[in-house]
Amino acid sequence: MSPKLKYRPKPHRARPHRRTGPPGAPAEMLSPASREAKPVRPVQLPPSLSVKELADSLAVSPIEVIKELMKSGVMANINQVVDYDTAAMVASSLGFEPGEYQPPTEERADAALTVEEIEESGRLPRPPVVTIMGHVDHGKTSLLDAIRKTNVAAGEVGGITQHIGAYQVELHGQRITFLDTPGHEAFTAMRARGAQATDIAVLVIAADDGIMPQTKEAIDHSKAAGVRIVVAINKIDKPDSNPDRVKQQLADLGLVIEEWGGEVVCVPVSAKKKEGIQDLLENILVVAEVLELTANPDRPATGVVVEAKMDKSRGPLATVLVQNGTLNLSDVVVAGASWGKVKAMFNELGKRVKKAGPATPVEILGLDSVPQAGDSLLAVADEHLAKAQVEERRALQDRRGMRAERGLSLVDLSQQIQEGKVKELKLILKTDVQGSLEPIISSLERLEEAVKVRLVHADTGSITDSDVLLAMASAAIIIGFNSRVEPGARRLADQEGVDIRLYNIIYELVDDVRKALVGLLERKVVDVVEGHAEVRQVFRAGKHGEVAGVYIRDGKVTRNSFVRVMKGGEKVFESTLSSLRRFKDDVREVTAGFECGIGIEGFSDFQVGVILEFFTREQEQPVGKSPR
């Protein structure tokens, strides 16, 4: 007889904790069969819960729950978290009737973040939240520093050593909150995680340089977010500055400034000489007044995580921006998949504070783990509720991770268009040269279907991380014409389920978009990039010509891989592998970090430093499902 059978409960064993059975008949005298014959007690179970919580829900001993799990081959301790199916099986075996399963959906998991049931009366004006954007070297960080130093009392200047990712300045008794994360990449990364924290975007343009590619990206990212733009023309102190040229370039991009009859506020500044800073702040307050920004300070706090880190001495630290309500010391908060009680709060000067109202950034101490930038923050009633919400969100994240269903492919959108679920097709277009960009845009704009094409962003160059983040935040499809995908962007797109489609013939690109608009697009064979290698040395191989000694930089290469030879980011040759060796042995696969010898069918003009891109051709799959 096995040890497990030795300790199996017998029908006559006393079970004083059981609460089933008719009046007058003690539950401990009932057999399992007699209990099952009686009316069962309904119980509602969450998507996931610990063994201890399951025992409490069923009013039984945790030991008995563990025994029932062991009978089914599940080894768990008292703190182990089980899913609904397992919990329902245990409940049924113990004489309970589990309620209908309610899967964790994004709406359920995030419902508490809005707290719509709380009365929204008593809203008061709140400070605007501002993000600085613009091209590299146009003075974004210098402008932030100038604003901060201009607004800090002389005695406090030396004390600003606490960098918390956001800070407030005050002008005429009114406050402005700045997110100290310059650049549209950080701005859009937060949007991609569902955090719309910014009210106003200050677009910094150097007067001596004019509008550059990243400036155009920043404009498109701001427009996609529906954020009001204020232009700061920087470096007006330089002798070759030309603000009028910048204003004309803005007008060409559809941003007409106020002095030319438009609605865009434009302020000339010099971050270096601290000129025009007060004028800029005054204009930001005017724009904020027009936007009528309000919040209710008399409710539990909701907000967003700006940045977070693990401190060696203090543990998880998170910089949060309170968006509504008031965050108080000792409040229990949930931030993404983290929770905790606020043990301490610090402002941007490193001073302890006891509360933080709407649009106020603070660094908090007390979370159980490090949340991610962009995670929503919510103050809840107690620790039990916080744990329940975190478990539900973690279960949702696990399910997302298993399915990886985040984005949509052009084929999926085509099907939704056919079903009438989508009224607008959002695209991000990247081409190799300007000469290709304009005719493609013109062709797409001429497509007259029930569903319209909306170009979220269109530019030349390779497809980058920034494009993928914008696609995530805007639910857009990326279209590339003779444009390569940077390795980091490819990895991020695969991870987040962003569809990238590459073309080298214009009419095929336009035809696919047209078919998508009418719901006729079918899946086709696509190239799936598997890895990249760098040629380190070239060898003669007799009658086989030259072979390359390469280092696998990322991904992998297999014997059945196709290969592209890339020089300066451009494809110069495409074929299949003729040989793949490590030392003297033929191998089937080589992964990142190893060296190997490679021969390419029909190619022998190897050069040191050339990049080889390996890929396979497979049937296009729905986004989030692996083709293998």
N, C-alpha and C positions, 0 to 999 in steps of 0.2 A: 504493500500500500504506500502511495506517495505521501510525502509530508504535507502536501496541500490538502489531501483528503482527510488527514488526521484532524485538521483544524476547521473542517467545513461545518458551518452551523447546522444543528439538527432541528427538526420541526418543533421539538418540545423545549428548546432553549429559551430562557426568559429574555425578553427584549422590552424592557420598560420604556424605552424611548419611542417605540412604535405607537402611532396614534390612530390606527385603523381598527375596524371591527365594530360590531353592533354594541349598543349600550348594555352593560351588564356582563359582557364577555371580555375578560382581559385580553389585550392584544397579544401578550406573550404566550397565550395558550392556543393561538390560531396557527394552523399550518400554512405554508405558502399557497397550497391549493385552495384552502378555504378563504384566504385573503383575496386571491384573484377572482374568486366567485362573487365577492362583495363589490359594491360600488367603489370605484377607484377615485382617488383624490387628484384633481387636475393641478398641474404646476406649469408655470411659464418659465422657460429657460432662455438665457441670453445666448448670442452666437458663440461665446467662449466664457469660461469661468474656471476658477481653481477647484481642486478637489474639496478643500475646506468650505468654499462657498456653495458647492453643490450639496454637501452634507447638510449645511445650515438650511438650504432651500427645501430639502426633503425631510428635515427634522430627524435625521439619523446620525449615527456615529461616523466620523470620517473613516474609521477602520472598516466598517461595513462597505462603504463606497469603494475603498481600495480593494477589498476582497472581490467585489463584483467586477472590478476592472481586471483583476488577475484572472478570473474565470474566462474572460474574453481575450486573454493574452496581452493585456495592456499593463505594463509595469509603471506605476506612478506613485509619487509621494504626496504628502498633504498639500504642498504648495504648487504642485504641477497643474498647468492649465490644460483643460481638455476642450474639444470643440463640441458643437451642439449635438452631432450624431452620437458621439460617445456618451455625453451626459444623458441624452434621451434614452439610450440603451440601458444605462444604469437605473434611471428613474422607472422605466417600464418593468425591469426585473424586480424592483422593490415595491411594486404595486401602485405606481403613480401613472397618470396619463399626461405626457408632455404636450404643451400647447403647440400650435402651428409655428414652424420655423420662420423667423423673420431675419433674413440675411442682412448683414451690415452693408448698407449702401452709402454712397458718398453723401446723400442727403441726410441719412440718419446720423452718420458720424459727425457731420458738420452742422447739424441742426442747432446744436447748443451754442455754436459760435455766433449765431445771429441774435439769439434770445429775443425773438419777436414778441413773445408773450409778455415781456416786461413793458410797462407803460412808457411811451416815448415822449410824453408831455414834459414840459420844463426844459426844452432844449435851449442852450445858450451859445453865443458865438464862441468859436474856438480858434486857436492859432492855425495858420496854414502850414502844411508840410511841403517842403521844397527839396527837389533833387537837382544837382548840377550836372549838365551834360555838355558834350562838345567833342571836338577833334583833339587828338593827342597833342600836347605842347601848346595848346591855345590858352592855358592858364586856369584850368578848372580848380586844381588844388590851391594855386596861389590866390584865387578869388575867395575860396573858402577860408583860407588862413587870414586874409585881409578882413573879411567880414567878422571872423571870430575875435581877432585882436582889436578891432575898432570898437567892439561892443563890450569888452571886458575892462573892468576897473584896473587901474595901474597896479594896485596891490595884489591883484589876483593873477596877473599875467604869468608870473613865475610858477603859479600853482597848477597851471593847466598841463598836467602830465597824464591825466586819465583819459585815454582814448576809448570812447564807448560807441563809436559809429554814428552818433547823432548828437546834436546839441541845439540849444535855443539861444536866440539873441533877442534883445528888447529895444524897441524904438517908440518913443512917445507913449510909453506905458503899454504898448501892444507887443506881443511875442510872435516870433517866427521860428519854426522848427526846421532845421536843415539836416537831411540825411547825409552823413559824411561818407558817402560811397560814390564818388564821382564816376560817371560813365553810364552809358545806356545798357551795358551788359549786366551790371549789378541790378539796375532798375528793372530790366526785363526778366532777369533770373527770379526776382521776387514775384513778379507778375505770373511767371510760369508756374509758380507754386500756389497761385490763387490769392496772393497778397497785393491788393491795390492800395498802397500806402501813400502815394504822392498826390498832392493837389495841383502843384505848379512845377513845371520844369523850366529851369533857367538855362537857356542855350548860350554857351560861351563861344564867341567867334573872334579870332584874332583879326584886328583891323588891317594888319599888314599881310595877312595870308588869305583871308576870305574863306568861303565855304569849301570844305574838303570832304572826302568820302565818308569819314566818320560823322561829320556834321549832318550829312544827308541821312545816315542811318539813325542818328539821334532824333531827327525830325520825324522820320517814319515810325520809330518806336514810340514817340510821344503821341503822335496822331492815333496810332493803333490803340493806345491806352486811353484815349479821350482826355488827355491832360492838357491844361492851359499852358501855353508857351510864352515865356518872357525872354527877350533877347538881350544879352549883355555883350556889347561890342568892346572887347578888351584890347589892351596895348595901344590905346589912342595916343600915348606919350611918345611912341616911336616916330621918327621923322618920315618913314615911308608908309605910314598908316593911311588908309583910304576908306573911311566909314561909308561913304556914299556907294562905293562899289559893293560893299557887303549888303547894303540895303537893296540894291538892284538884284543881287543874286538871290536874296530872300524872296523878293517879289517873283522872280522866275520860278521859284519852288512853291508858289502859292501862299507865302507868308508876307502879307502886305502890312507895313508898319503904320502906326497911327498918324504920323505926320504926312503920310502919303494917302490918307483916307481909309486905311485898313483898321484892323482891331488888335494887331500885335504890338505890345509895348516893347519899345527898344530904348536901351539906356547905354550911353557910352561910358566906359569905366577904364581905370588903370589900376590893376591889382598891385602892381609894383609900387606906385606912388600913392595908393589908397585914395584915388580920386573917383568920385561918382558913386562911392559905396552907399552913402546915406540915401542918395537919389534912387538907387536900385532897390534898397529896402523899402522906401516909401512907395514905390510903384508896385512892389510885391504885395504890400498891405492894401493898396487900392484894388488890385486884381482879386485879392482874397475877399474884400468887401463885396465886390460884384458877384463872386461865387456864392456868397451867403453860407459860409461854412459854419455848421452848428453841431453840437453834441450835448448829451445829457450827463452831467457829472454825478447825478444822484442815482446811479445804477451800478451793478457789478461791472467790473472792467472787462473790455474786450480790446484786443490789439494785435500786433504782429511782431514776430521776432526779427530784428534787424540783423543781428549777428550773434554768434554764440561760440564759446570755447571752453576747454577744460583747464582750469587753473590748478597747478600742482598743490597749492596750499589750501585753497578755498573750495575746490571742486567745480562742478558745472556753473558757469556764469553765462547769462543771456542778456543782451541789450534788447529791450522791448520798447516799442512805441505804443503807448496807450491811445487808442482811437476813439473810444467811447467809454463813459463811466469813469470811475476813480479806482485806482489800484492802491490798496492799503497794506501796510506792514501786517504780516501774519495771515494775509489772504491765502486761501488754497487755490492754486492755478493749474490749468492744463495748457501745455504748449506743444502742439503736435502730438507725438507719442511720449512726451515727458510730462511729469506732474511734480508738485511739491508745495510746501508752504513757504511763503516769502519770509525769509529770515532777516534779510537786509536789503535796502535799496540805496543806490548811489546815483547822483546826477553827474553831468559831464565834468564837474570840477572835483569829483571824488568825494563829495560831501554826502553824509548820510541824510536821507529824507524819509519821512513817514508816510507820504502819500504822493501819488502822481495822477494829475487830471488829464482830460482829453488833449491829444497832440503833444504829450510830454514824454520825452525819452528818458528811461532809467535803466540802470544795470541791476539785475536782481540775482540774489543768491538763495539757494534752497531747492532747486530742481533735482530730481533723482538721476537725470541723464542730460546729455547735451542735445538740445533740439536743433533743427535746421533753420537756416535763414529763410524767412518767408512763411514759417509755420504760424498758424493763428494761435492767439493766446486768449484764455477765458478764465475769469474768476468764478469758482463754483462754490456751492454751499458747504461741502464738507469733504473729507478725505475719501470716504466711501464712494461718493459720486465721482470724484476725480479718478479713482482707480478703475471704476466701471467704464468711464469714457475712454481712458487710455487703453484698456484691454480691448474695447470694441474697435478703436482706431488701429491698434496693432494687428488685430485679426483682419481688418480691411486691408492694411498694407501687405500682410502675408498673402492674401488672396490676389491683390494686384500684382505682387511679385511673382506668383505662380503663373498668372495669366499674362502679365505685362501688357495689359490692354489700356493704353493711355491715349494714343493718337488715332488718326484715321488715315487710310490710304486714299488715293484718288479714286480707286475702284469702289471702296466702301462709301465714299461720298457720292459717287455716281448712283449707287443703289439707293442711298437715302434721298437723293434728288428725285429719282424715279418714284419713290414712295411719298414725295411731297413734304419731307421733313426738313429740307434745307432750301433756303431761298437765296443764298449767296455763296459763291465759291471763292475762298480767300487763297491767294497765291503769293509766294515770295519768288521772284525771278532773278536769277544770276546768269550773266552771259560772259563770254570771254572778252569782247570788245564793245565799245559804245555803238559801233556800226551795226551790230546785231541786236542790241537792246531796243532801239527805237522801232524798227519794223515789227519786232515780236509784240511789243506793247500795243502798237497800232492794230495789229491783226487780232489780238485778244480783245481789244476794246470794240472791235467791229462785230464780235460775236453777239448776235441778237437772239437770245433764248429767254425762256421764262425765268431762269436763274441767271443772275448777273455775275460777271467776274469782278472781283475786287483785288487790285494789286496792293498788298500791304507794304511791300518793299521791292524795289527794282534797282539793280545796280550791276556793275561789272566786277569781275574778280572771282576767286574761288569761294566755295560754300564753307562758311566758318561756324564756330560755336555760337556766335551772336545770331546768325540766321536761324539756327536750330532753336535757340531760346525764344526768338521772336515767333517762330512757328508754333512752339509749345504754348506760348502765352495767347496767341491769336487764333489757335486751331486752324492753321494754314498748311498748305502743301508747298514744298520747295521744288521748284522747277529749275534745272540747270541746262544751259545750252553751251556746249563746248567748254563747260566749266568743271573743274575737278573738285572733289570733296576732300577737305583736309581730314587727316586721320582722326583727330580729336572730335571733329564734327560728326564723322561717321559713327564713332562709338557712342556719342551722346544721342544721336538719332535712333540708333538701334536700341539703346537702353530705354528711351522715352517713347518709342513708337511713332516717330516723326517720319513721314513718307518723303523720300527724296527721289525724284525722277530725272534722269539725265537723257538729253537728246543731242544729236548733231545735225538733224535736218529740221528746218523750221516748220515745214508743212506737217510733219509727224507730230511735233509738239502741239501746234494749233489744233490739229485734228483730234488728238487725244483729249484736249481740254473741251473741245466742242462735244465729243461723245460723252464726256463726263457730265456736261451741262444738261444733256437730254437723257442721261441715265442708260447709255448704251455701251459704256466702256467695259471691256472684258479683261481678265487677267492675262498677262503675257509673260514671256521669258525675260528675266531681269538678271543683271550682274550683281553678285553678292561678294563684296570685297572681303578677303580673308586675312590679308596681312601685307606688310611692306618689308623690303630688304634693301640694304645698301651694298653696292659693289665695292669690295675692299681690295681685290687683286684680280688680275686677268692671267689665265694660263693657256698655253697651247696644248691641244689634245689630239694631235695627229690628224687623221682624216676627218675628224669631227669638228675641226676648226677650233675656235676659242670657247673656253668655259670660264665662268666667273666664280671667284671665291667671295661669298656674300655673308653679311651679318643680318639676321632676322631682327628687325627693329620692333615690330609689333605683330600680333596675330600669329599666323602660321603659314606654311606652304606644304602642299601635298602633291603627290605624283600626278593627280588628275587636275591640278590647277591650271587655269589659263593665266597668262602673264602679260602685263603691259610694261614696256620700257619707257620710263619718264625722264626727260631732261628739262631742267628748268621749269618743272610743273606741267610740261606739255608731253602728250603721248607721241612717241616717234615710231613705235613698233608694237604689234600685238600678235601673240601666237600661243603655243602650248609648250610645256616643258618636255625636253628630250632626255634629260637626266637629272637626278637628284641624289647627291651622295654626301655622306659624312665620312671623312677620311677615305678609305678605299671601298666602303660598303654602300651598296644601293639601299636607300631607305624610302619608306612610304610617307613620312611626315617629319618636319622639323619645326619646332616652336620658337617663340621669341626668346632672345638672349643667347642663341646658339649660332654657330657658323656652319656653312655647308658649301658644297660645290653645285653649281646650276648650269645646265645647258638649255638653250632655247631653240626650238625648232625653226630653222631658216634665218637665224640671227647669230652673228659672230662679232659685231662691232661694239664690244663692251668697253666701257671707260670707267675708271675709278671715280666713285662718287655718284654714279648714276643710281636712281631709285627704281626698283622693280616692284610692281604692284600685282599681287596675286588675287585671283577671283574665280568664282564658279558661276555657271549659268544655270538658273533654276526657275521653275514656275513661280510666278509672283504669288505670295501668300497674303492673307489678311494681316494687317498690322497687329503685332503682339504675338503672332504664332510663328514659331521657328519653321523654316522650310525643311528642316531635317526631321 
